[in-house]
Amino acid sequence: LGWVYVKSNETDKAISLLKKVVANAPRVAVFQYHLGMAYFEKGDRATAKIYLAKALESRTDFPGAANARKTLSAIQ
């Protein structure tokens, strides 16, 4: 649902929900990615950078990994 909120430009709802998801499952890379992208869409690049980096640190392949790398590169 959080990702649906991101895609629907309802970033505040997305962030609120995804923060809880990440708190409960901090090792799931795709959740870190979704939260990072929500912050990116909101314009909070500093926080987006943190979560996108965490997603990529896991070194697991997840849907959106290429986009996470691209977005993180654009932030830096």
C-alpha positions as CSV (number, residue, x, y, z in Angstrom):
1,L,0.0,0.0,0.0
2,G,2.9,2.4,0.8
3,W,4.2,2.0,-2.8
4,V,0.8,2.6,-4.2
5,Y,0.8,5.9,-2.2
6,V,4.2,6.8,-3.7
7,K,2.9,6.1,-7.2
8,S,-0.2,8.1,-6.5
9,N,1.8,11.2,-5.3
10,E,0.5,10.8,-1.8
11,T,4.0,10.9,-0.3
12,D,3.0,11.9,3.3
13,K,0.7,8.8,3.5
14,A,3.4,6.7,1.9
15,I,6.1,7.9,4.3
16,S,3.9,7.4,7.4
17,L,3.1,3.8,6.4
18,L,6.5,2.9,5.1
19,K,8.3,4.1,8.2
20,K,6.4,1.5,10.2
21,V,7.0,-1.2,7.6
22,V,10.8,-0.5,7.7
23,A,10.8,-0.4,11.5
24,N,9.3,-3.9,11.5
25,A,11.4,-5.3,8.7
26,P,14.6,-3.3,8.5
27,R,16.5,-5.9,6.5
28,V,14.1,-6.0,3.6
29,A,15.8,-4.0,0.9
30,V,12.7,-3.3,-1.2
31,F,11.0,-1.6,1.8
32,Q,14.1,0.6,2.3
33,Y,13.9,1.4,-1.4
34,H,10.2,2.3,-1.3
35,L,10.7,4.6,1.7
36,G,13.7,6.2,0.0
37,M,11.8,6.9,-3.1
38,A,8.9,8.3,-1.1
39,Y,11.3,10.8,0.5
40,F,12.8,11.5,-2.9
41,E,9.4,12.3,-4.4
42,K,8.7,14.5,-1.4
43,G,11.9,16.5,-2.1
44,D,13.8,15.3,1.0
45,R,16.9,14.1,-0.9
46,A,19.1,13.8,2.3
47,T,16.7,11.3,3.8
48,A,16.1,9.6,0.5
49,K,19.8,9.0,0.2
50,I,20.0,7.2,3.6
51,Y,17.2,4.7,2.7
52,L,18.3,4.1,-0.9
53,A,21.8,3.5,0.3
54,K,20.5,1.0,2.9
55,A,18.5,-0.8,0.3
56,L,21.6,-1.2,-1.9
57,E,23.9,-2.2,1.0
58,S,21.9,-5.4,1.3
59,R,23.4,-6.5,-2.1
60,T,20.1,-8.4,-2.8
61,D,18.4,-8.1,-6.1
62,F,15.0,-6.5,-5.6
63,P,12.5,-4.9,-8.0
64,G,13.7,-1.4,-8.4
65,A,17.4,-1.9,-7.6
66,A,18.5,-0.3,-10.9
67,N,16.2,2.6,-10.2
68,A,17.6,2.9,-6.7
69,R,21.2,3.1,-8.0
70,K,20.2,5.6,-10.6
71,T,18.3,7.8,-8.1
72,L,21.1,7.6,-5.6
73,S,23.6,8.6,-8.2
74,A,21.5,11.6,-9.2
75,I,21.3,12.7,-5.5
76,Q,25.1,12.5,-5.0
